[in-house]
Amino acid sequence: MSAQYSIETLLDEVVTLPSLPTTVSRITQLINDPASNLSDVANVIQTDPALALKTLRLVNSAYYGVGQRVDTVDHAVTMLGIKVIRNLAYTAAVFETFQRGSTELLHHSVTTGIAMRSLIDHSACRGMIDPDEAFVFGLLHDIGKILIYEFLPKDAENATLMSHARKIPIFEAERAVIGVDHAELGARLIEKWGLSPQLGAAIAGHHDLSMCESASDRKLAASLGVADYICGVSGVPAAARAVLHITDDHWRTAGISSRTVPPILDRFFASLGFVDELMRLAS
């Protein structure tokens, strides 16, 4: 049996949380600075050729469908706006981090972003975050798995074997093997990156709502858990043979009922064509 860790011991002795890429960190600072403007953000993006290319790909994609060809970063930033540019920067950082993981996990994460975006206006979280922010919640929900795969590969394998053998969800197996699950670890990475506290809380609690301190955090975490589950039952799990798990409390807290499920699924399946397009941003 592997040694178990507390979250603090794990971070002190085993796992090194990666820093937010410099360009993304600078963009975040500018967006949070009332004195900055769109031109300042565009100038920073242009110093990073990979991010500039992703920005132009995104603004010209069917996903955003701006209706005209955009050839410059300045124009792209103007067309997309601050919130979308911020989320694009986060997405670029996530894709960079996910290079250490599997394509299967990245595909699941992008699809969960689509699911979260599809359900947010039909949930108890309506008005708490906008659809583009909801996409980032889904995209980032499993980022802690990357850290477990990288720093604790044998424990990750043992947790997977336990999950399959005992038919328990992976987060429960991780707690049994490691002492900490990917959701808690991912929330700590969000905190280090200086991203939204409500994002970190939703990630921490998306499997276990008792991890949330406030009612609003529980609603976001529950909605994220439902989005994750929708992806799994739709054939896009985080890993092969993943044991899917959702509680009645998730549905109830998320405010999603039998009446609202059909429009959520309609929007989700209608948006799946964008997954491959978004995946290409990672290349």
Sequence and secondary structure as in RCSB ss.txt:
>XXXX:A:sequence
MSAQYSIETLLDEVVTLPSLPTTVSRITQLINDPASNLSDVANVIQTDPALALKTLRLVNSAYYGVGQRVDTVDH
AVTMLGIKVIRNLAYTAAVFETFQRGSTELLHHSVTTGIAMRSLIDHSACRGMIDPDEAFVFGLLHDIGKILIYE
FLPKDAENATLMSHARKIPIFEAERAVIGVDHAELGARLIEKWGLSPQLGAAIAGHHDLSMCESASDRKLAASLG
VADYICGVSGVPAAARAVLHITDDHWRTAGISSRTVPPILDRFFASLGFVDELMRLAS
>XXXX:A:secstr
      HHHHHHHT       HHHHHHHHHHT TT  HHHHHHHHHT HHHHHHHHHHHTSTTT  SS   SHHH
HHHHHHHHHHHHHHHHHHHHHHHTTS HHHHHHHHHHHHHHHHHGGGSTTBTTB HHHHHHHHHHTTHHHHHHHH
H HHHHHHHHHHHHHHT  HHHHHHHHTSS HHHHHHHHHHHTT  HHHHHHHHHSS GGG  SHHHHHHHHHHH
HHHHHHHHTT  SSTT      HHHHHHHT  TTTHHHHHHHHHHHTHHHHHHHGGG 
